[in-house]
Amino acid sequence: ASMAGKTPRMSRHGATSASASAASVVNTVVSAPSGRRVQRENLGPATATGERMTLSSASELQVAFELLDEQKRGALDHQQAKRWLRCAGWCLPDQELSAMLQEHAKQRSKRGAAPEEKWVFKQLLDLLEKNRSRENTTLKRLQTALRILAKNRSKIAKEKLLEISDAELVLQELKLESKTRLDCDALAEKVLARVYDPSCPSWAGPSVLICVQREQAPDVHIKYASHAHLDLLFDTYCRRIQVDSSRVSFKLRNRMLQEDDTYESLRMGSQDTITAIVDPNVRVTKSAVRFEADSASENE
């Protein structure tokens, strides 16, 4: 569970499945109207150096929440909430994540609220805040676990590791798939380094920053796999402006874009910008994206 915590599975069009860490493939970065890059606080658990897990700001975790909420109910069940905690960077075993959720539910019930069978986004952010000082998986803990699997030897056979864990994508991401034997301590260090700062996984292909513009609105920059179909990017943008995707079209230069277009097939460059066109009969409400800079914030 520790090794798979922030390494998502592939699904259709190169996007992640809803049960995985969507934030590591689609990283939404919003610029304020002034063009000034906004500083956003990471909310995930602390790393070994004391810094917070990357890709765990409120807006990034909102993307993960929305993708996990496949039924669009505005809430996650217990299993989905555990997956969301993994998106935030928690790499504890399943039973410890369950205990974390249950303990927070008990605390709420003592204050007169019913224990959560469903978790809304604000409750999960509160859970992260309450556990800011809690220890996440440590390097020593992962090294010890790997050595136990290796029967107290310093190295473990790759075949043995693949027999007892779903680590194939992990090894590919760390470029260790050609190794027949793996050093337990070195493997643990590389796994945690990738968990701390996942960026865009290599199996998703080269990543690019795609700019989406809308009239009289801040630009939105989305980190995306260059070979992936643009349907998830369109969906991510529409969620940000809280408009049904059927009421928004996207255009590049003079061409209307399709869901199966890709950055590569369109031969886009770093200077290209996608234009979002909202149905004129639809009123765009204030975006859920929060602009956080210094002690002030402003909404789109």
C-alpha positions as CSV (number, residue, x, y, z in Angstrom):
1,A,0.0,0.0,0.0
2,S,2.8,2.4,0.8
3,M,4.5,1.8,-2.6
4,A,1.2,2.2,-4.5
5,G,0.0,5.3,-2.6
6,K,0.7,7.9,-5.2
7,T,1.4,5.8,-8.3
8,P,-1.9,5.8,-10.3
9,R,-3.1,3.1,-12.8
10,M,-3.5,3.9,-16.5
11,S,-7.0,4.0,-17.9
12,R,-8.7,5.2,-21.1
13,H,-6.8,7.9,-23.1
14,G,-3.8,7.9,-20.7
15,A,-5.8,9.5,-17.9
16,T,-5.8,8.1,-14.3
17,S,-8.7,6.1,-13.0
18,A,-10.9,7.8,-10.5
19,S,-9.6,5.5,-7.7
20,A,-6.0,6.8,-8.2
21,S,-4.1,9.9,-7.8
22,A,-5.6,12.2,-10.4
23,A,-3.6,15.2,-9.1
24,S,-0.3,13.6,-10.3
25,V,-1.5,13.7,-13.9
26,V,-3.7,16.8,-14.1
27,N,-2.1,19.6,-12.1
28,T,-4.2,22.8,-12.3
29,V,-2.3,26.1,-11.9
30,V,-4.3,29.2,-12.0
31,S,-2.9,32.7,-12.7
32,A,-4.6,35.7,-11.1
33,P,-6.0,38.4,-13.4
34,S,-2.8,40.5,-12.9
35,G,-0.8,37.7,-14.4
36,R,1.0,37.1,-11.1
37,R,1.6,33.4,-10.3
38,V,-0.4,32.5,-7.2
39,Q,1.3,30.8,-4.2
40,R,-0.7,27.9,-2.9
41,E,-0.2,26.0,0.3
42,N,0.2,22.3,0.2
43,L,-2.1,20.6,2.7
44,G,-0.7,17.0,2.6
45,P,1.4,15.3,5.3
46,A,4.9,16.4,6.0
47,T,7.9,14.7,4.3
48,A,11.1,13.6,6.0
49,T,12.5,17.1,5.5
50,G,9.5,18.7,7.1
51,E,8.0,20.1,3.9
52,R,4.5,19.4,2.9
53,M,3.7,16.8,0.2
54,T,3.7,18.4,-3.3
55,L,0.5,18.5,-5.5
56,S,-1.7,18.7,-2.4
57,S,-3.1,22.2,-2.5
58,A,-6.8,22.8,-2.0
59,S,-7.4,23.2,-5.8
60,E,-5.4,20.0,-6.7
61,L,-7.2,18.0,-4.0
62,Q,-10.5,19.3,-5.3
63,V,-9.7,17.8,-8.7
64,A,-9.0,14.5,-7.1
65,F,-12.2,14.7,-5.1
66,E,-14.3,15.4,-8.1
67,L,-12.8,12.5,-10.1
68,L,-13.3,10.1,-7.2
69,D,-16.9,11.2,-6.9
70,E,-18.0,9.3,-9.9
71,Q,-21.7,9.5,-9.1
72,K,-21.5,13.3,-8.6
73,R,-23.1,13.2,-5.2
74,G,-20.8,15.8,-3.7
75,A,-19.5,13.3,-1.1
76,L,-17.2,10.2,-0.9
77,D,-17.8,6.9,0.8
78,H,-15.3,5.4,3.2
79,Q,-13.2,3.6,0.5
80,Q,-13.2,6.6,-1.7
81,A,-12.1,8.8,1.2
82,K,-9.2,6.5,1.8
83,R,-8.2,6.8,-1.8
84,W,-8.5,10.6,-1.5
85,L,-6.1,10.6,1.5
86,R,-3.6,8.7,-0.7
87,C,-4.0,11.4,-3.3
88,A,-3.0,13.9,-0.6
89,G,0.1,11.9,0.1
90,W,-0.8,9.6,3.0
91,C,1.0,6.3,2.5
92,L,-0.1,4.5,5.7
93,P,-1.6,1.0,5.5
94,D,-5.3,0.8,4.8
95,Q,-6.2,0.0,8.4
96,E,-4.5,3.1,9.7
97,L,-6.2,5.3,7.1
98,S,-9.5,3.7,8.2
99,A,-8.7,4.4,11.8
100,M,-7.9,8.0,10.9
101,L,-11.3,8.5,9.3
102,Q,-13.2,6.7,12.1
103,E,-11.5,8.7,14.8
104,H,-12.4,12.0,13.1
105,A,-16.0,10.8,12.7
106,K,-16.2,10.0,16.4
107,Q,-14.9,13.5,17.3
108,R,-17.6,15.0,15.2
109,S,-20.3,12.8,16.7
110,K,-19.2,14.0,20.2
111,R,-19.9,17.5,19.1
112,G,-23.5,16.6,18.2
113,A,-23.0,15.7,14.5
114,A,-23.8,12.2,13.2
115,P,-20.8,10.1,12.3
116,E,-19.9,10.5,8.6
117,E,-20.8,7.6,6.3
118,K,-20.1,10.1,3.5
119,W,-17.4,12.7,3.4
120,V,-17.7,16.1,1.8
121,F,-14.7,18.0,0.6
122,K,-14.6,20.4,3.6
123,Q,-14.7,17.6,6.1
124,L,-11.7,15.9,4.4
125,L,-9.8,19.2,4.4
126,D,-10.6,19.5,8.2
127,L,-9.3,15.9,8.6
128,L,-6.0,16.9,7.0
129,E,-5.7,19.9,9.2
130,K,-6.3,17.8,12.4
131,N,-3.5,15.4,11.3
132,R,-0.9,17.9,10.2
133,S,1.5,16.7,12.9
134,R,0.9,13.0,12.4
135,E,3.8,10.9,11.2
136,N,3.4,9.5,7.7
137,T,5.3,6.4,6.4
138,T,9.0,6.9,7.1
139,L,12.0,5.8,5.2
140,K,13.0,3.4,8.0
141,R,9.5,1.9,8.0
142,L,9.5,1.2,4.3
143,Q,13.1,-0.2,4.4
144,T,12.2,-2.5,7.2
145,A,9.1,-3.8,5.4
146,L,11.1,-4.5,2.2
147,R,13.8,-6.3,4.2
148,I,11.1,-8.5,5.9
149,L,9.8,-9.4,2.4
150,A,13.4,-10.2,1.4
151,K,13.8,-12.5,4.5
152,N,16.2,-10.1,6.1
153,R,18.5,-9.9,3.1
154,S,19.7,-6.6,1.7
155,K,18.3,-7.3,-1.8
156,I,14.9,-8.6,-3.0
157,A,14.3,-10.4,-6.3
158,K,12.0,-8.4,-8.6
159,E,9.9,-11.5,-9.3
160,K,9.3,-12.0,-5.6
161,L,8.3,-8.3,-5.2
162,L,5.8,-8.6,-8.2
163,E,4.3,-11.8,-6.7
164,I,3.3,-10.2,-3.5
165,S,2.6,-6.6,-4.6
166,D,1.2,-4.6,-7.6
167,A,4.6,-2.8,-8.0
168,E,5.0,-3.1,-11.8
169,L,4.1,0.5,-12.5
170,V,6.3,1.6,-9.5
171,L,9.3,0.0,-11.0
172,Q,8.6,1.4,-14.4
173,E,8.3,4.9,-12.9
174,L,11.6,4.5,-11.1
175,K,13.2,3.0,-14.3
176,L,14.1,-0.2,-12.5
177,E,12.0,-2.7,-14.6
178,S,15.1,-4.2,-16.1
179,K,16.7,-5.1,-12.8
180,T,16.4,-8.7,-11.6
181,R,17.4,-7.9,-8.0
182,L,16.7,-4.7,-6.1
183,D,18.5,-3.1,-3.2
184,C,15.9,-2.7,-0.4
185,D,17.3,0.5,1.1
186,A,17.9,2.2,-2.3
187,L,14.4,1.1,-3.5
188,A,12.8,2.6,-0.4
189,E,14.6,5.9,-0.9
190,K,13.5,6.2,-4.6
191,V,9.9,5.2,-3.8
192,L,9.5,7.9,-1.1
193,A,11.3,10.5,-3.3
194,R,8.7,9.9,-6.0
195,V,5.8,9.9,-3.4
196,Y,7.0,13.3,-2.0
197,D,7.2,14.9,-5.5
198,P,5.3,12.8,-8.1
199,S,5.1,15.4,-10.8
200,C,3.7,13.8,-14.0
201,P,4.5,10.1,-14.1
202,S,6.8,9.0,-16.9
203,W,4.4,6.3,-18.1
204,A,1.8,9.0,-19.0
205,G,4.3,10.4,-21.5
206,P,6.0,13.8,-21.6
207,S,4.0,16.5,-19.8
208,V,3.2,19.9,-21.1
209,L,1.5,23.0,-19.7
210,I,-1.7,23.9,-21.6
211,C,-3.2,27.3,-21.3
212,V,-7.0,27.7,-21.4
213,Q,-8.4,31.2,-21.9
214,R,-12.0,32.6,-21.5
215,E,-13.1,36.1,-22.1
216,Q,-12.8,38.4,-19.1
217,A,-11.5,35.5,-16.9
218,P,-8.1,34.4,-15.5
219,D,-6.1,32.0,-17.6
220,V,-5.9,28.5,-16.4
221,H,-2.8,26.4,-16.9
222,I,-3.2,22.7,-16.8
223,K,-0.2,20.2,-16.7
224,Y,-1.2,17.4,-19.0
225,A,0.3,14.3,-20.7
226,S,1.1,15.4,-24.3
227,H,-0.3,12.2,-25.9
228,A,-3.5,12.0,-23.8
229,H,-6.9,12.8,-25.3
230,L,-8.2,16.2,-24.2
231,D,-11.5,15.0,-22.7
232,L,-10.2,15.0,-19.1
233,L,-8.7,18.5,-19.6
234,F,-12.1,19.8,-20.9
235,D,-13.9,18.2,-17.9
236,T,-11.4,19.6,-15.4
237,Y,-11.8,23.1,-16.8
238,C,-15.6,22.9,-16.8
239,R,-15.6,21.8,-13.2
240,R,-13.5,24.8,-12.4
241,I,-16.0,27.3,-13.8
242,Q,-19.0,25.1,-12.5
243,V,-20.6,24.8,-16.0
244,D,-21.8,21.5,-17.5
245,S,-19.3,20.4,-20.1
246,S,-22.1,20.1,-22.7
247,R,-22.5,23.9,-22.6
248,V,-18.8,24.6,-23.3
249,S,-16.9,24.2,-26.5
250,F,-13.1,24.6,-27.0
251,K,-11.3,26.1,-29.9
252,L,-7.6,26.2,-31.1
253,R,-6.9,28.9,-33.7
254,N,-9.9,28.5,-36.1
255,R,-10.6,24.8,-35.3
256,M,-13.2,23.5,-32.9
257,L,-11.6,20.8,-30.7
258,Q,-12.9,17.2,-30.2
259,E,-12.5,15.0,-27.1
260,D,-10.1,12.6,-28.8
261,D,-7.7,15.4,-30.0
262,T,-4.3,15.4,-28.3
263,Y,-1.6,18.0,-27.8
264,E,0.6,16.0,-30.2
265,S,-2.1,15.4,-32.9
266,L,-2.9,19.1,-32.9
267,R,0.9,19.9,-33.2
268,M,0.5,22.4,-30.5
269,G,3.4,24.5,-29.2
270,S,4.2,26.3,-26.0
271,Q,2.7,29.5,-27.3
272,D,-0.6,28.0,-28.3
273,T,-3.7,28.8,-26.2
274,I,-7.0,26.9,-26.1
275,T,-10.1,29.2,-26.0
276,A,-13.1,28.1,-24.0
277,I,-16.5,29.3,-25.4
278,V,-19.4,29.1,-23.0
279,D,-23.0,29.0,-24.2
280,P,-24.2,32.6,-24.0
281,N,-27.4,31.4,-22.4
282,V,-25.4,30.0,-19.4
283,R,-24.5,32.3,-16.6
284,V,-21.0,31.4,-15.2
285,T,-20.9,31.5,-11.4
286,K,-17.9,32.3,-9.4
287,S,-15.3,29.6,-9.8
288,A,-14.4,27.2,-7.1
289,V,-10.8,27.9,-7.7
290,R,-9.3,29.9,-4.8
291,F,-6.6,32.4,-5.5
292,E,-4.2,32.4,-2.5
293,A,-1.5,35.1,-2.3
294,D,0.1,36.2,1.0
295,S,-2.8,36.7,3.5
296,A,-5.4,37.7,0.9
297,S,-7.4,35.7,-1.6
298,E,-9.6,36.6,-4.5
299,N,-12.1,34.6,-6.6
300,E,-12.6,34.4,-10.3
